Amino acid sequence: MPDSTSDDSTVLGSRGPSRSIALGAIAIGVLLAVAPVIGSPYTSDDVINRTMPDVLRINHETRWHFIIATTSAWMENIHRFFPGAITFSTFLFSTFTTRASYKVFLFVLLAVVALLFALWLVRSIGASMSAIAVAALAACWQFRYSVTFDGLTCFGGLLPWAIALMVATMALLAKRPNRWQAAGMVLAVCLWALAVMTYEYTVILAPAVLASLWLFDTARRWRIGSAAVIVIGALAELVISESLHSRLKGVRPADYVLNFKLGPWFTTTAKQLLGSIPMSQYWIPGPEHPALRVTIPVVVATVALSALLGAALIAAWRSAPVLERRRVLLLAGVGSWFWLAPALLAGATLRWQLTEPWGQAYIPVVFESLGVALVLVAGVAALKRQAINGGRAASISTAAAMTLLMATGVAVALTAAANYLMMFAG
């Protein structure tokens, strides 16, 4: 059987009621995994940031005046240039003034991230493989708020927001240019500029974002323009940030000190990498494990959801196209960078070398989850390539893919159950 081509009908794979049901079941599983965020309390920085309306009222400031003043203070005192983060947090906490409205916003934001991730991938690997990638992403979204910093349930949704901006940029640049190409490019420039000014880890992911442009069959001129958007935006933010960091005098806070001693760096990087694997805070021995009170109804629901999702993922895999070797390798490469680069930077940071326990991970782990998902979908795509050849190798590849997909379904169900128990039954 030949490799898939750039033709959309081939890339989308087979259609039919069974595939639609499978995709719907996967979507429900993803939503169930993140829905418990609605029950999470204010924690970490959110405890202070929720007072934003009072701060503005007491100081007689408008939101824009506060944003400008805070950005200037960060540049002068902390030597960081991230006006996107300040702008987002200011508008968020002055708009969603109750815990319920804020947490519903976080749920919607996580759902949007999953949707954008699928929309970005769908033209390259088809709807079925994209659904598998989204399921793997949701399996990595374990809530950690009760034991450590968590980028999903707190920090004003800053991590999902930065990811949404980044993936939306990637989705825009992956489209074939049409009569709206100028507007699409302008929007991509704006979104990418916001992304790199919102969270610094976005900048180190620029090489993977750049490489991802080759997953799609776009015109050479469009691809060159897209690459320029990514490179110029990332370099501009990097130059500004490094210029500000160079002005730091005296003792730097541990947050900004990098220590490249091989032992601490390797150990902390390993903690970050393992922390992005589904349910890692429960199965990796460590001092800060969440305590969950498991009930029989939750066990029954988890088993049922595991079976449903496993069957749906296998059905999606069967209906998926056979991808070119080039696409599979690119998926694996982009995913590996997304997974490894944030872990390497966090692993080299002195603060996390001193404080991060096994079984946990600092908030950039939310970025790493994209990498885990892409590596997994590259793996099952590679197994499908082997499965079409017939013979014993095909049987082994099919069995391996089924096992991996069933494990992914179980991981999504377990993540949904654990997140629910942490939020509602703790």
Buried (B, 14 or more C-beta within 10 A) or exposed (E): EEBBEBEEEBBBBEEEEBBEEBBEBBBBBBBBBBBBBBBBEBBBBBEEBBEBEEBBEEEEBEBEEBBBEBBEEBBEEBBBBBBBBBBBBBBBBBEBEEBEEBBBBBBBBBBBBBBBBBBBBBBBBBBBBBBBBBBBBBBBBBBBBBBBBBBBBBBBBBBBBBBBBBBBBBBBBBBEBEEEBEEBBEBBBBBBBBBBBBBBBBBBBBBBBBBBBBBBBBEEEBBEBBBEBBBEBBEBBBEBBEEBBEEEEEEEEBEBEEBEEEEBBEEBBEBBBBBBBBBBBBEBEBEBBBEBEEEEEBEEBBEEBBBBBBBBBBBBBBBBBBBBEEBBEBBBBBBBBBBBBBBBBBBBBBBBBEBBBBBBBBBBBBBBBBBBBBBBBBBBBBBBBBBEEEEEEBEEBBEBBBEBBBBBBBBBBBBBBBBBBBBEBE
